């Protein structure tokens, strides 16, 4: 899976177990198929779902091994639905930020409770320079660590 976008919380608001991830993903995308990444990566807790919607390119959504990041290889439209779904997994009143960032850190968006797909799209397109620097800084530290 070539990651195109990631969702994480620099404040720790995201924490999912593999079972909770699979249950939520299969509820959101009923046509999805669970992919057990553990067979490919021994001793890993990584799980994923593969979404194949008619007329669209298939894509995957994966839970990082530590349960604190969600990853996708989806295109721009799929990333919006991925972000809308992921934000819905965080309790409405949870403290902390939830951020959608592209794999190359060229885009970042703060995801707030109750965002619609249109609002996610606007945030994704209308990012500020401050969020751009934040995303690039996070990506640099994540790759170094």
N, C-alpha and C positions, 0 to 999 in steps of 0.2 A: 504494500500500500504506500503510495507516494502521498505524503501528507500535504494538503493544500491550506488547511486552517486548523486552528487549535482554540479551545476554550479552556480557560483556567481562571483561578481566583488568586491574586497575589496575597489575599488576606485569609485564605483557607476556607472560603465559603463552599467550595465543591469538595465533596468526599462521598464517593459511591462504591458500594461493593459490586463485584461482578454480577451477582444475582439481581441486585436492585437495578443495575444498568440494563441488563438483558430484559427484565420485566418492563421497565419504562420504555425502552427502545422498541420492543415488539408490540407494545400497546400503541405507541405513536405511529409506527410504520407497520401495520398488520401484514403487509406483503414481504417484510424483511425475513431473512434467514439468519439464524445465529451462526457465527463462525467462531470456532474454538481455536484461538491462536496458540493455546498452550501446546498443541501437538507440534507446532512449528518452532516454538521457543520454549524449551524445557524449563521447568521450575518458574514459569511466568504466570502471573495472574491476569494476563491480558485477554480480554474477550472483545468481540466485535460483532456487528450485524452488517449484512450486505443487503442493500435496498435495490430492488430491480422493479422500477415502475414502468409500465408500458409507454413507449415512445421517448423514454429518457435514458441517458447514460447511467449504468449501474454505479453505485458508490458505496463506500463503507464508512461506518462510524465505529470508532474504537475507544475503549476505556484504557487509559494509561495504567501501567502495573500498580502504581501507588493509589489509584482511584481519585486523583486530584486534577486530572486533565482529560479532556475529551478531544479526539482527533478525527478528522475526516479527509477523504480524498475527493470530495464533491466539488462540482463547479460552483460558480458564483451564486446561482439560484439555489442550489442544494445547500450551500453554506448558510443561506438565510434561514431556511427551514431547520437546519441543524442548530443554529444559534437560538432560534425561537424555542425549539424543543429543550435544548440544554438549559436555558435560563429558567424554564418551567420546572426543572429538577431541583432548583435551589429554593428553599422556603422564602416566601414573600418578604418576611421580616428578618431574614438572615443578615447579620452584619457582614460587611465586606463587599468588594467589587467583583464582578464577573466580566471577563474581557474576551472578546473574539479577536483573534489576531491571525493574519495570513502567515503561511509558513516562512515567507521571506521578510516578514515584518513590514511590508509595504503598506499594509492597512491594519487598522485596529479600531475597535468600537467597544464602548462601554455598554453592557447589557443591563438594563434596569428591569425591575419586576413588572410583569404585565405587558411587555413590549409586543406590538403586533409585528408581523413580517415586514410591513411597510416601514415601521419605525426602525427596525433593525437595518433595513436597506438604507434608510436615510443616514443613520449613524455610521454605517459601514462606508458610505460614499462621502459623508461630510465630516470626516475625522479632522481633528485639530492637529496642529504641529506638536502640541504638548503630548497628545496621545500617540502620535507617531514616534516621538522620542522615547516614550514609555515602552512602547511595543518593541522598538529596536533594542533598548536596554535590557528588557526581559529576555528577548531571544538570545542576545549575546551572553548573558549570565547563564541561561539554560543550556546553551551549547558548551560553555566552558565547564559547567558543573556536572 
